[in-house]
């Protein structure tokens, strides 16, 4: 452990001596009777350690989890194994011991819901299906149960000028659905079409395409995820097929995104394989984090200019990760938790909220093929 990391962890322990453990729900790939799809653990913010993982629910391929505003329900995507495979979205009710009890289910008409969000008013679940190439919305009843879908919008296939043949972009492949802070618009990074597809979001969660607001990214970049600053003035997008992060100014009244910066997400000297994954703004709003997989398993850190929205490189954190598909922060921004899908592990590391820098790994949890972390505080 470096001297800097030792001092950082010591300072955290002193500040958080009386902090309570937090609950983390973990979605996983490859669930079976002996490897349930959703686990839960306790995370100790005084030292970054985890309790032993316990079973929450059997939910195959639970790639994304969403918490209800009242924290009583967890919404999960999943797949019924078999031929053909059929997918679903589910609601689970949380119990006092943090287990999940089945509550409701609706089909997704596909086999891979990869990302979900709750409408800003909490009255609908919106999601995208990667293989099927569509966006969907399900209203919620007053008790949090999922009702039949009210939106099912297929993405048209197109390529921007200069597109080159490859095996990842023969069909639309929406990979995330991200609401602007006011909840009026949602944007879907479509890896297959090199486009951020825009939707207006109705009070009941219904999605209406707004093609005039779509953003076409450079050919063969394959956009994956997007995140908005809390003040709603800026958005940031990570591409999967190239190591780039793009910053946009956002005009909330019109729903229009305007490119302001395009930066590398890897050291310039690196020429090996890469695959962009997750992008998250630190809770204090001053830093942006973006992960890479394949041959450069790392998380890059940037400082955000909160006035201009532009980014300045701070750190490339590469402590021996294995496929950091998803990561998240505690609400105080002092801890980062990341999946290591191909190492069957979840790691924690202390973060300096003043510099944004990530320290050494502190906590290590063994859990099969973790894909998503839902932190409940």
Secondary structure, 3 states (H helix, E strand, C coil): CCHHHHHHHHHHHHHCCCCCCEEEEEEECCCECCECCEEEEEEECCCCEECCCEEEECCCCCCCEEECCCCCEEEEEEEECCCCCEEEEEEEEECCCCCEEEEEEEECCCCCEEEEEECCCCCEEEEEECCCCEEEEEEECCCCCEEEEEEEEECCCCCCCCCCCCCCCCCCCECCCEECCCCCEEEEEECCCCEEEEEEECCCCCEEECHHHCEECCCCCCEEEEEECCCCCEEEEEECCCCEEEEEEEECCCCEEEEEEEEECCCCCCCCCEEEEEEEECCCCCEEEEEEEECCCEEEEEEECCCCCCEEEEEEECCCCCCCCCEEECCCCCEEEEEEHHHCEEEEEEECCCCCCEEEEEEEEECCCEEEEEEEC
